[in-house]
Amino acid sequence: MRYIIGIDPGVNGGIAVLAETGAVAMVTRMPQTPTDILLYLEEVIRLPECSPVCYIEKVGQGMPGQSSKATATFARHCGHLDMALLALGIPTNTITPNKWEKSYQLGRSSAVSKTEWKNILKAKAQQLFPQLGKKVTLATCDALLLAEYGRKAEGMR
């Protein structure tokens, strides 16, 4: 079975795994250590007849106003994700936030505050995955939406 992994790579992000049918197989806040990331992704590839592909948000720089130490920590964290995916042989697609967000036709993130935008994304994830209830959080909503974007990009309906 094909599985789509959606990853919002920030330390306050998350990882979501959807089956080709759209059913949620797994969802979690971002694991905190490199070992935890690897162990979680190993669980994914142990799903029955798993043939995964990953859609990870493309990040190219730190956040405005972020210290150089925080930027370096974020870059290392993204490297841990990249290396775990590579080590496990999971094909990976990077996708810009603008591209996957635009596919949901939610308006423009620049038109509202960051908090308002995150709440719009969370509401969309809650609409698409009502069965998850409280598991749709600000930490997991982007990963769920990325995984759903990937599922559609892979031609799965």
N, C-alpha and C positions, 0 to 999 in steps of 0.2 A: 504494500500500500504506500502511496505517496504521502509524505508529510511535509508541511511547510512550517519552517521555523521563522518566527519574526523576532528580531532583536532590536530593542532600544538600548544602545550601548552605555548610556550613562550609569553611574553608580546608583542613581535613583531611578533607573530604567527597569526593564524587565525582559523576560523571554516567554514567548507563547508558541505553542505547537498546535497546528490544526491538521486534522486528517483531510484527505482530498475531498471528502464529503462536506467539509465545513465544521464538523464536530470538533470541539476543543479537546485535545488529548492531554495537554499539560499547560500550566501557566504559573509563573512565579515572578517575584521581585528579582532583580539582578543578584545572582550569587555574589558574595562579598570577596572571596579570595580566588586566585587562579585555580587552585585545586577544586574548589566548589564549582566553578564554571565548568571545568573538565568533567567532573563527576555528574553534573546535571545533564550535560550534552551526551555523555555516555548512556544515561538513562533513556534519552530520546532515541538513540540508535538501537536500543534494545526493545523498542516497541515492536509488536508483531509485524513481520514482513516489512520492516521499515526501509524506505528509500527516501531519505530526507533531502530537501534543498532549503537553503537559508536566504532570507531577505533581511539584511542588516542596514540600519540607517547610516548613510554616509556622513561622516563628520570630518571636517578638515582642520579645525582650529578650536581653541578654547573659547569659552564664553567671554563676551566683553566685560571688562572689569575684573576678570579672574586673575589671580596671582600666577606667576610663572611656575611656582611649585604645584598649584592645583592643575594647571594645564599639563605639566609633565606627568602628574598622577593619572589624569584622564587619558593621556596618550598611552601610558603603560597598560592601563586597564583595557583599552581598545586592542592593544597588541596581544593581551592575554586571550581575548575573545577570538581574534584572528588566528592565533596559534592553536587554540583548542579546536576550532573548526577545521583547520588544515590537518592537524594530527589525526582527527577522526574521519578525514576524507569526505567532509560534508561540502558539496558545491555551494558557493556563496555568491550572491548578487548584492552589490551595494546600491542603495537607492536614496536619492536626496529627499529631505523632508518635503520640499516644495512639490516634488512629483507625486509621492504617495498621498500627501494631504490633499492635493488638488483633485485626485481621483474621487474623493468623497464629496466634492462640491459643497464645502462648508463655509465658503467665503475666504477671505484673506486674513492670515494670521497678523499681518501688519496693521489691520484695522482695529484690533482689540489688544488689551494687555496680555502679557504672557499667561497670567493666571486665568483670565477669561478664555484664552485659546485652549489651554490645557483642559478646562472644564467642558469646552465644546467637544474636544476629542474624546474625553471620558464619556460624555453623553452619547456620542455616536457608537462607541464600543458597547455601552450598556444596551443600546437599541439593537445592535447586531448580535449580542451574546447575552440575552436576558437570563438565561439559565445559570450564568455564573454568579449572579447576585453581587455580594460584597467583594468577590475576587476581582472585579473590574475596579481598579484603583488608578490614581494618577500615575503610579509606578508601572502598571501593567497595560494601560489602555493603548499606548503607542505600539507596544509589541503585538497586541491583538490586531490592531488595525494594519500594521505592517504584514503580519501573517496573512490576513484576509486579502490585502493587496497582492501579495505573492501568489496566493491561491488562484486569484483571477488572472494574474499575469501568466501563470502556468497553464491556463486554459481549463481549469477545474471549475465546475459550476455547482 
